[in-house]
């Protein structure tokens, strides 16, 4: 076999190096699970409390139910977090003030219940900012938390929320009470394997109101204290 000339060896070596550079570059620019996980790592799916559990009510309807929920929570000396839709709050400012006056936490649930994972960075920013400006004005409280409607978010959502000083919150337990109108099912989903740090998603529904005293009794019997989301994820 003939030996390759120095020029041929150099050419092959350079070609080999170019292929490596192109391959590495292609991998760097491909979307990866690692990139996606970094966004998820900036979202709160659970808190840190050893014995604190958080009921989080997403509200775009059910003013009468919200009033009843407030009374029940008072009866058990329990605190909760209410993620309020701006368009609902605009029509129910008196109820918003009651939530704040009774010592509960208020977070943003957007303004018009949009699909935030389909919004641009600017679209996310405007939707969230409009809601927190209004909620802060009505409640007299600084808004520090954002729960994306339907749990739909992307990197633009989290970036927009963070630029406004907000933490993006999801949940560890979902009662799915908006769909399954069953008090017993709501109770089971809110209590099964419940532990400190859990974030329990609920809505102001009649059957949720019916299940709430039993849920709070269960937490009390099992050494769990209902606290706000902000306290839980601190």
N, C-alpha and C positions, 0 to 999 in steps of 0.2 A: 504494500500500500504506500502510495506517495505521501511524503510529509507535506502538511499544509504550510504555505508561506506565512511569514510573520504578518503580512498584510491581511491574509485570509483569516488567520486566527484572531487578529484585532477586530476585523469586521464581524465575525461570529460572536465574539465577546460583547461588542457593543450592541448587537442585535438582541442578545440574551438579556443584557441589562435594560434595554428599552422595553422589552416584553414584561420584565418584572415591574418596572415603574408604572407601565400602563395598567397592569393587573392590580397593583396596590391602589392606584388612583381610582380605578373603577369601584373597588370595594369601599373606599372612603366616601364616595359620593352616592352609593346605594342607600336607600332608607333601610334602617335596621331595627331589630327588636330592642337593641340597646338604646337607641334614640327614643323609641316609644316609651320604654320603661322609665327613662329620665323624666318624662312628662308626668307619668303616673306617680312617680316618687314625690312629685310636688303637690299631689292631691291627697287629701286626708280621707281614708276609708275607715279608720278606726282611731280612737283616742288612746291616751296613755294612763288613764286613771286605773288604780287597782280595784276600787270598788264603786266607781262612779259610772253611771250609764246615762246616755243622753237620748231623750225623745226629741225628734226634730220633725216639726209640722210644716209641710210645704203648702202654702195657702194662695190660691187664686179664686176660691169660692168658699161658701159655708160660713158666713159671718155668725149665724146663730150657733152653729156648732163650735166655733172658736170661743164664743162667750161661755158656753157650757164647759169646754175644756179648761178654760181659765179658772172656773169655779172648782172643778175637780182637782186641779193641780194645787190650788190654795188649800183645799181640804186635807191634802197629804203633805203639805209643805214641800212640794216638789217644784223644781225649776226645769224649764224646757227652752228650746230654741225654736223660734218661728221664722222660717224663711218666707218672706212676703213678696208676692208679685206686685210690682209698682202700680199696675192698672187696677188691681183690687184695692190696694192701700189708698189710692186716689179717691175711691168711692167710700172708703171705710176708715177715715182718719180718726174717728172717735175710738174705734176698736183698736187701732194701732197704738194709740196713746195708752189704752188700758193695758195692753200687753207690756209696754215699757214700764208703766207705773206699778205693775204687780211684780216687777223684778225679773222678768224673763228677758232672754236675749233675742234681738232682732237681727236677721241676716237678709241678704238680697236673694231673691229668686228670679232676677231679671225684671223686665218691665212688661213685656208682651208675650211671655212664654214662648220665645223663639227657640229654634234648633241651633244652639250655639256652635255645634260642630260644623255647621254649614256657613257660619258667618266669618268674614274676614277679621283681621286684627282690629281694624277701625270699627267694623260692625259690632264686634264683641265689646269693645271699649265703650261705644256710645250707649249700647243697650244696658250695660252694667252701671255705667256712671249715672245715667238718668235715674235709675232705680235707687241707688244709694244716696244721691243728692236729695231726692224726695223723701225717702225714709228717714234720713237724718234730720231733715227739716221738721217732719211731723212728730217724730219720737223724741227729738232732743238728744239722741244717742249717736255716737260714732258707729258706723257700720264697718265690721271687720271681716265678715264671712260672706261667701257667695256659694250657693248651691245651684248648679246648672239645671234648668228644666229638663225633665226626662233623663237626667244623668248624662246628657249629650255634651261632650266637650272635646276640644282638640288643643294643640299647642297655642293657637291664637287665643283661645279662651283663657287658659291659665296665665299666659303672658299679660293679657289685658287686665285680668283680675289682680295680678301681682303689681302691675304698674299703678293700680288704684289703692294699693295697700291691703288687698283682700286675700284671705286664704280660701282656696277652692275645696269644697266639702262634698263627699259622696256619702256612703253608708256601709255598715257591716251587716245590718239586718233590714229587710224590706217587708213590711206587712202586706204590701200590694192591696191595701184597703180600698183604693180607688176603683179597682177592678172586681175584686171578690168581696161582695157586700155581705160579710158573714162575721159576726162578733167573735165567735169561737175560733175561727180561723185566724182572725186578727190577733187574738190573745196568744194562740200557739206560736205564731210567727214572731211575736214580740218577746216571747219568753223562752223559747226552746234554746237550750245551751247558752243562755244569757250569761254574760260575764263583764267584768269591769273593762271599760274602754269601748264598749259597743255603742254604735250610733244607729238608732232605730228610726227608720223612715215611716212617717204616718201622714195622714191628711185629715182635714176636718169633715168627717163623714158621720152619719148617725150611728152606724154600727161600731165605729171607732170610739165614739163617745160612750157607747154602751160597754165596750170592752175595757176602757181605760181604768176604771177603779180596780178591776181584777188584775190588770197588768201591774199597777202600782202596789197592790197588796202582795203580789208575787215577788216583786223586786225587794220590798221591805222584808219579807219573810226570808229572803235569800241573801240578805246583807248588801243589797245594791242600792245606791243612793242616786236618784235622778238629779243630774247636774246639767249645766249648759254645755253646748258643744265647745264653746271657747275655752271653758275650764277644762274640759276633757282632753282637748288636743294640745293644751299648753305645754 
